[in-house]
Amino acid sequence: MHDKASAQNMESQNIERPFTRVIHKLQDAGLRPTRQRMALAKSLLEGPSRHVTAESLHREMHQANINISLATIYNCLHQFTDAGLLREVVVDSRRTYFDTNISEHHHYFMVAEGRLEDVPDGVINIDMLPDVPPGKVFSRVEVIIHVSDDS
């Protein structure tokens, strides 16, 4: 009898396991793990680092038959960013990307493709920065190198 209960307990744990890490990440970040947040967090936070827009993530969710509105995706992306789970990269006034790699690093922006790529670590050297205004401190230096096709 005890073995049967143990087997059932293990089965229920296996069923929950795919979302366990995501649930803990959301809770640790102070976010309630709603169905939409869990689906987005699983897509974004498990797997290799990547750069997404709200629109590209919306298409990805639609293709996976996960019904989440674009407005909800925008809200979740900003909540994840505020909670430190994502990094927002503003390329220009019309283009904002969300980076799952939250470490300090720089980017190439491939203009023709509308795509971000990470610049390899250690290849950008910033020797001089201006003084910050009184009472302020640097929070981050971010370089985005716009790259066009050779024409």
N, C-alpha and C positions, 0 to 999 in steps of 0.2 A: 504494500500500500504506500509506504514511504517513497519507494522508487517511482511509482506512478505520479505522485505529487511533485517529486523532483523533476521528472521528465516534463510535466505540464508547465512548471515554473520556468524551465530552460526554454521551452517552446515560446512562452510569452516573452521572455527576454530576447530571443532571437527575432521575434516579430518587431519588437521595439528598437532593436539595435541599429537599423539603418538611420534613424533620426536621433539617437541618443546623443551623439556628439553635437549635433546642430542644436538640439534643445539646450544642452549645457552651455554652449557658446552664447546663445541668445540670453539665457538666464544670467550668466556671468556678466553680460553686457548691460543688464538691467532691462531687457526687453522681454515681454510676454511672448511665448512661442505660439503664435497664432498659426493657422493652417497656411496662410499666405507667406508669412515670414519664414516658416520652416521650409516651404518649397523653394523660396528664393535663396535662403541661407544654404540649403543643401546644394543648390546649383552653383552658388558663388564661392562658398567657403570650403568645400570639399573638392579636392583636385588641384590641378596646377594653377598658378597665378594667371590672371587674365584681366583684360580691360574691357568693360562693357558700357554701353549707353542704356538708358531706360528703354529706348525703342528696340535695341537689339535683344535685350533681355525679355521684353514683351513678346517678340517674335519667337524666341527660344521656348518660352513657356507655352505659347499657342501651339507650336509644333509638337510639344510633349503632351498636348491635351490637358494642360493645367490652365484653368480659367482665372486669370488675375487681370484686373483692369490696369491700363497704363498709369492712371492716377495713383493706384495703390502701389505699383512698382516704384514710381517716383518717391512716394512717401516712405516706403521701406528702405530704398537706397539712401535717402537722407537720414533716416533713423539709424541705419547701420553705420553711416559715416560719422554721425554725432556720437555713436557709442564706441567708435574706434575700431570697428570691424572692417571698414573699407576706407579708402583714401579717394577724395574727390580731386579730379584733375580738370581744370578749366582751360581748354585750349584757346578758345576765343568766345565772344559773346553768344555764339550760336551752338557751341559744342562743349558738352561736359561729359567726361568719362568717369567711371568708377573703377578703381584699381583694387584688386584683392590682395596685392602685395602692399602692405602698409608700412614697410621699411622706407627709410629715406633713400630715394633714388630719383634719377632724372629720366626724361622721355624724349624719343623721337616721335614727331607727328608726321605720318606719311600722308601728305596733303591729298594726293590723287585717290588714295584708297580710303581716306578718312579713318585711319587706324593708328593707334598708339603702340609703340614698342619700348621696352626698357632699354636705356643706355647701359652698357656694361659697367659694373662697378669700377671705380678708380680711373676712368678715362677723362673725367672732367675735373679740372683743378681751378678752384676759385680762390685767387690769392688776396684780392682786396675787395672789401665791401664798405659802403659808406657808413658813417656813424648813424645810429638810429636816433630818432627824436628823444629828447629828455623824458625819462620815465617809461621808456619802452625797451623791449629786448627783442632780438631776432627769435622768431619761432620756427622758421624753416626757410631754406633757400631752394627754390625749385626751378630747374632749367627745362624748357621745352624747345627742342630744336625742330623747326618746321623743315621738312625735306620734300622737295619737288622732283619730278622726273627730269632727267637731263634732256633738254630739248634745244 
